[in-house]
Amino acid sequence: MRLLPFLMLALLWSGCSGAEAPPADEASDASLARAATLRDSLGLCRTGDLTDAIPTLEALVDTSDDEPVQTAWLAKAYFRDQKYDRAAKTANRAVSDGTCNAFAFTVRGDVTNPQFVSKSDRDPADVRQDYRKAVACDADAGIAWMSIWPMAAQQGDTSAAERAIERLHDLQFFTPPVHTMARWILATVPPDALLLTNGDADTYPLLGLQQVGGRRTDVAIVNASLLNLPGYVEYVSARYDLPLPMSSDSLRAFRPYRARDGDVISLSKAVVASWYKMQGEDVLTRPLVGAPTLAPAVFDAIDRLQWASLGAYIHTDPDTPPLNASARITRAILAVEARDLEGPLMSPHDLTCRRVPPGFRSAMPYYALTYANLLIDQNRPTSAARILQWAEGIRTDVTFDDGTERLLQQVRDRLSG
């Protein structure tokens, strides 16, 4: 997080309380101190150190005059620490003075959203109104558009959902390295695939490339976590012409249950299990695959599927991974250059209290080397050697994490052994 925007905000806030203004030098020093404190506490927040971040933010808010951004950050930190009641009260305080502050309205929407907080008693219409106020205050409020999309999708508002994706894409909310990963995934998945994604960075950029950029419009992009929302299941079923796994009434009546092996079967797992069954019966004709960020354990209760990493996607059919995909996948890997992974991992618009995985830049080489191992298993050493050579070239400009370094050495040893 850059200091300058917060410094400018702090300077604007000083003198707005109606109290007698201190001398210029003292005001400047106080503003600088508050900006530095906010910067440091957000740094702690992003590394997950809420134990230290929350007291620092509390002290900052207590010594300020209800400055909405600082108060909203404290609400977000409470929310991440699962102090939901405190988060809601603090978020209400952030918007109490009527200031048109996009961040404050977004945070109040997020920490009281029934999609995120099971105990929230707010009406979804009121939450959605918070997000609308946020983008009315600032049309470039990327985090508000991020919250608008899933809410609009699960309410069946296709127009609002598409508008949110369009704005995020136009704002370049997800940076070039993240889009490189998104393009790579879309380039490699099979035709007409039903692609299950995991989180923000492997869902929104793919949707933007598809909806705005016209890339791989044949692929159904489905966020696995959101499949726990009945309205979202209906939305993706209608959008991508997917068979509904159960009736609308059954979707809304579904309650998680414990299977014989002790695993809890959520609606998401039940939906995916139903799609696998439909695939075997030729009712679902799309190949069902997962983004590489989707952990196989997410669906570990479903018929003990054989998962295999094909580099940019996870093959989930119970049979041996298809050999006819290797040319497409290898070509997509070799097309990525080190410069495609350069640049910041977070946009200035991304005002979220979260941590970017430090090994993100080496994630693609890791997935590619995992695929090289599979190629060796399938007696295709030539293609594996090309991927190894590519990874060694990328390594001169991209620092690999320990896991990727070990995998690189493993592939090297297997090819030379």
Summary of the structure (lengths in Angstrom):
residues: 417
radius of gyration: 23.7
end to end distance: 47.1
largest distance: 78.7
contacts: 1322
relative contact order: 0.07
helix: 58%
strand: 5%
